[in-house]
Amino acid sequence: MLLTRALRAASALRPALRHPPRRLLLPLSSSSISSFSASPRALLPPPGAAPPLARSLWQLGGGGGRTALLRPRRGSAGGVSCGCGGLHTEGDKAFAQFLTDEIKEEKKIQKHKSLPKVSGGWELEVHGTEAKLVRKVAGEKITVTFNINNSIPPSADDEPQEGQKVDEQEPDLTSTPNFVVEVIKDDTKQTLVLDCHYPEDEVGNEGEDESDIFTIREVSFQPTGESDWKETNYTLNTDSLDWALYDHLMDFLADRGVDNTFADELIELSTALEHQEYIKFLEDLKSFVKCQ
């Protein structure tokens, strides 16, 4: 008898160890049983009630074979299909429309449809954002090279004066690039290189006739015909240069056509090229966003 009772007690404990304890079900009355048998939908939630939070993947997928959780619904992320297979959103559409309007406005204010020429017999060569002006005079070849990238100085944050509108306050953007002058003589193997730039306080001061609107920063000799300059060659910095020597260097450039008039026309050329490349960039960006 004792062994039989022990085995019964052990078999009664096994289900409790395998499964969590179940809720105690209260006995139903006879009236409840009769109402359930008469109307099986009585225990279902009323129409319009919120569904239970715990749903299976099969329920979320609509009961089909493949669940919708693993496949995004068409148009759920605001995408716009163009047939190219790439991602396009409503934000891209608004971005492209903005670029269209911006291109129209930039073309309205574009001063030069074609690049202006520089007086003095200079020939222009353009390779993307880099431009080169070439001039030959009496056995010498003078080249001036500049790049319009990062050539527009940051605008000053000046507050508009009283009674002046903000739109009237905005000045025209001007490109003032650094430029390199190379002077090559036919009978030498060295090239005189002068690195020049526009000081910010000198640009626009047209009233001062004797003031130079550009300055020489560095002077060096480099081997003729080599694209890579040697850093081991001596470079003269003009910050600590005698003023008499500096004036002679400026006169040397002026005698070869690099003077204030040339520097003014270079600004006009660089500004036109920069604006042209900016409009082209906007057009390329619009085509990229629209995937055309």
C-alpha positions in Angstrom: 0.0 0.0 0.0 2.8 2.5 0.9 4.5 1.8 -2.5 1.3 2.4 -4.4 0.6 5.7 -2.7 4.2 6.9 -3.4 3.9 6.1 -7.1 0.6 8.0 -7.3 2.0 11.0 -5.5 5.1 11.1 -7.9 2.9 10.8 -11.0 0.7 13.7 -9.7 3.8 16.0 -9.3 5.2 15.5 -12.9 2.7 17.7 -14.8 3.3 20.5 -12.4 7.1 20.4 -13.1 6.6 20.4 -16.9 4.0 23.1 -17.4 3.2 26.3 -15.6 0.3 26.2 -13.2 -3.0 26.6 -15.0 -5.8 29.0 -13.9 -8.4 27.5 -11.8 -11.6 27.1 -13.8 -14.8 27.8 -11.9 -17.6 25.5 -12.5 -20.3 26.9 -14.8 -23.8 27.2 -13.8 -26.6 25.5 -15.7 -27.8 28.9 -16.9 -24.4 29.8 -18.4 -24.1 26.5 -20.1 -27.5 26.9 -21.6 -26.8 30.4 -22.9 -23.5 29.3 -24.4 -25.1 26.4 -26.2 -27.8 28.7 -27.5 -25.5 31.5 -28.7 -21.8 30.4 -29.3 -20.8 34.0 -30.3 -21.6 35.2 -26.8 -18.0 34.7 -25.7 -16.5 36.4 -28.8 -15.4 40.1 -28.5 -18.0 42.6 -29.7 -17.6 44.2 -33.2 -15.1 47.1 -33.2 -13.3 45.9 -30.1 -9.5 46.1 -30.1 -7.8 42.8 -31.1 -5.6 41.1 -28.5 -2.0 42.3 -28.5 -0.5 38.9 -28.7 -0.8 37.9 -32.4 1.0 35.2 -34.3 3.0 35.9 -37.5 0.4 34.0 -39.4 -2.4 36.3 -38.1 -0.3 39.4 -39.0 0.3 38.1 -42.4 -3.4 37.8 -43.1 -3.5 34.1 -42.8 -1.6 33.4 -46.0 1.4 31.2 -46.5 4.0 34.0 -46.4 4.0 36.5 -43.7 3.7 40.2 -44.5 6.2 41.1 -41.9 9.0 39.8 -44.1 7.8 41.8 -47.1 7.3 45.6 -46.9 4.0 46.8 -48.3 4.2 48.8 -51.5 4.3 52.5 -50.8 4.6 52.1 -47.1 7.8 54.3 -47.0 6.5 57.0 -49.2 8.4 55.6 -52.2 7.7 56.7 -55.8 8.5 54.1 -58.5 10.1 55.2 -61.8 11.0 51.8 -63.1 14.7 52.1 -62.5 14.7 49.9 -59.3 16.2 52.7 -57.1 14.8 54.3 -54.0 12.7 57.4 -54.7 10.7 59.1 -52.0 8.3 62.1 -51.7 11.3 64.0 -50.3 13.3 63.3 -53.4 10.4 64.6 -55.5 10.3 67.8 -53.5 14.1 68.1 -53.7 14.0 67.8 -57.5 11.3 70.4 -57.8 13.4 72.7 -55.5 16.4 72.2 -57.8 14.4 73.0 -60.9 13.3 76.3 -59.4 16.9 77.1 -58.2 18.3 76.4 -61.7 15.8 78.8 -63.2 16.7 81.6 -60.8 20.4 81.1 -61.2 20.1 81.3 -65.0 18.1 84.5 -64.7 21.0 86.2 -62.8 23.8 84.7 -64.9 25.7 87.6 -66.3 27.8 85.7 -68.9 26.3 82.9 -71.0 29.8 82.3 -72.4 33.1 82.9 -70.6 34.5 86.5 -71.0 37.9 87.0 -72.7 40.9 88.6 -71.1 42.5 91.4 -72.9 46.2 91.4 -73.9 46.3 88.4 -76.2 45.7 85.7 -73.5 44.5 82.3 -74.7 42.2 80.4 -72.4 42.2 76.7 -71.7 39.6 75.3 -69.4 39.6 71.8 -67.8 36.7 71.5 -65.5 37.3 73.8 -62.6 40.8 74.6 -63.6 41.6 77.3 -66.1 44.9 78.4 -67.7 45.7 81.6 -69.5 48.7 81.5 -71.9 50.6 84.4 -73.5 53.8 84.5 -75.5 55.9 87.6 -75.7 59.4 87.9 -77.3 60.8 84.5 -76.5 58.9 84.1 -73.2 55.9 82.0 -72.3 53.7 83.3 -69.5 51.0 81.0 -68.0 48.5 81.9 -65.3 46.7 78.9 -63.7 43.9 79.0 -61.2 41.1 76.8 -59.9 37.6 78.1 -59.0 37.0 75.5 -56.2 36.7 77.3 -52.8 37.4 80.6 -54.5 34.4 82.5 -53.1 35.3 84.1 -49.8 32.8 83.7 -46.9 30.2 86.5 -46.8 30.4 88.9 -43.9 27.5 88.7 -41.4 26.6 92.4 -41.6 23.3 93.4 -40.2 21.1 95.3 -42.6 20.8 99.0 -41.9 17.6 100.7 -40.8 15.1 100.8 -43.6 17.1 98.5 -45.8 15.7 95.2 -46.9 17.6 91.9 -46.6 17.4 91.2 -50.3 19.0 94.6 -51.1 21.7 93.8 -48.6 23.1 90.7 -50.3 26.1 91.5 -52.6 27.0 89.6 -55.7 29.2 86.6 -55.2 32.7 87.2 -56.5 35.3 84.5 -57.2 38.8 85.5 -56.1 41.0 82.5 -56.6 44.7 82.1 -55.9 46.6 82.0 -59.1 50.1 80.9 -60.1 52.2 82.8 -62.7 54.9 80.8 -64.6 57.5 82.6 -66.7 59.4 80.4 -69.1 62.3 81.6 -71.2 63.3 79.7 -74.3 67.0 79.5 -73.5 66.7 78.2 -69.9 65.7 75.0 -68.2 64.2 76.7 -65.2 60.8 78.3 -64.7 60.2 81.3 -62.4 57.0 80.6 -60.4 55.1 83.3 -58.5 52.3 82.3 -56.2 49.7 85.1 -56.0 46.4 85.8 -54.2 43.8 88.4 -53.6 43.9 89.9 -50.1 40.3 90.3 -48.8 40.9 94.0 -47.7 42.1 94.9 -51.2 39.3 93.5 -53.4 36.8 96.1 -54.3 39.0 99.1 -53.4 38.8 100.7 -56.8 39.3 104.3 -55.5 43.0 103.7 -54.6 44.9 103.8 -57.9 48.3 103.0 -56.5 47.1 100.0 -54.5 47.6 96.5 -56.0 44.6 94.3 -55.8 46.7 91.2 -55.7 49.9 90.3 -54.0 52.8 87.8 -54.4 53.1 85.3 -51.6 55.9 83.0 -52.7 58.6 82.9 -55.4 60.6 79.9 -56.5 62.4 78.2 -59.4 61.1 74.9 -60.8 62.4 72.6 -63.6 60.8 73.5 -66.9 58.4 70.9 -68.3 57.9 69.0 -65.1 54.3 68.9 -63.7 55.4 68.0 -60.1 57.4 70.7 -58.4 60.2 69.9 -56.1 59.7 70.8 -52.5 63.5 70.7 -52.1 63.9 73.9 -54.2 64.2 77.1 -52.3 61.0 79.0 -51.9 61.0 82.7 -51.1 58.3 83.9 -48.8 57.4 87.6 -49.3 56.3 88.2 -45.8 59.8 89.0 -44.7 61.0 90.3 -48.1 62.6 93.7 -48.7 60.0 96.1 -50.1 62.3 97.2 -52.9 62.8 93.6 -54.1 59.1 93.1 -53.8 58.3 96.2 -55.9 60.7 94.9 -58.6 58.9 91.6 -58.7 55.5 93.3 -59.1 57.0 95.5 -61.9 58.4 92.3 -63.5 54.8 90.8 -63.7 53.3 94.1 -64.9 55.7 94.2 -67.8 54.4 90.8 -68.9 50.8 91.8 -68.7 50.0 90.6 -65.1 48.8 93.9 -63.5 45.7 95.3 -61.8 43.8 95.3 -65.1 44.6 91.7 -65.7 43.7 90.9 -62.1 40.3 92.6 -62.5 39.5 90.6 -65.6 40.7 87.4 -64.0 38.1 88.0 -61.2 35.4 88.5 -63.8 36.5 85.3 -65.7 36.7 83.2 -62.6 33.3 84.4 -61.3 31.7 83.5 -64.6 33.3 80.1 -64.7 32.4 79.4 -61.0 28.7 80.3 -61.7 28.7 78.2 -64.8 30.1 75.2 -62.9 27.6 75.8 -60.1 24.6 75.7 -62.5 26.0 72.5 -64.1 26.4 71.0 -60.6 22.7 71.8 -59.8 21.6 70.2 -63.1 23.7 67.1 -62.4 22.3 66.9 -58.9 18.8 67.2 -60.2 19.3 64.4 -62.7 20.8 62.2 -60.0 17.9 62.8 -57.6 15.3 62.2 -60.3 17.3 59.2 -61.7 17.2 60.4 -65.3 
